[in-house]
Amino acid sequence: MFWADRIADEFLASPRGKGKERLVLRDEKTMSGRVHVGSMRSVALHGALSEVLTERGVAHDFLYEVNDFDAFDSVPAYLDKEKFTPHLGKPLFAVPSPDDSAPNYAEYFAKEYCGVITASGFAPSFYRSSEKYRSGA
């Protein structure tokens, strides 16, 4: 038995899983800089569970939050300290992009990471935390 099948079986048999019309698998990453390969671990775990639930016909949402609302709290060594230091304390979506390829700092780093997630075969619904906070959700 595949580990994801076992986890799905245990959850669906538990009081928390019984009788649910729709399940939610949710993950997130703060886009504070370059993302390392270890961050794919949680995406792969949730992605495999999503695939098992899909195969079983269990209604669920696989959500992935691009956390762009946290404060920019340090300037990574690979960026220009003089350019980015004035933006410390701002939400990541309000910090300028390192180049013109993205509208802001968080999107600059999210673009590559979300692309890797999708290229890996996982299909979460991506959303931005700033959108949720500003909408009141």
Phi, psi and omega in degrees: 000135178290141183303324181292326175296317180297315179297315178299315179302312182296317181292313182296334178273347183279161177301329179288335184259338183289136173075007179284134177284325182210134178260159177234125169254124185225141178218168179201162174213133174280128184270065183266359181166196180301141182261131180269164186300331180299337179292342179284346181303308183291326177298317181294321178296309180294322179297317179294319177296320177299318179296318178297315180297321178297314179301328182271356181075021180275122180294128180200163173240133175253104185253144177227118181269122170273105184279102180245014184257341178299158180286143172285106189251355174198152179265117178302149183300335183275003178246160180289109182300321182297320181288322189262339181304320179297347183262000179302138180093343178282155172296148184303328179290345181261002178266137181295152177292148175299338174211185185278007183279353182215155182287340179201176184303309183298317180293328178302312181279330180291325183305310180292314184295314178297326176295321178293318179301312180295316179296336178283352177099002179269148187228061176286163170270115181276142172214163182254134180297327180298324178295319180293314181297314183290334179274349182089359181288000000 
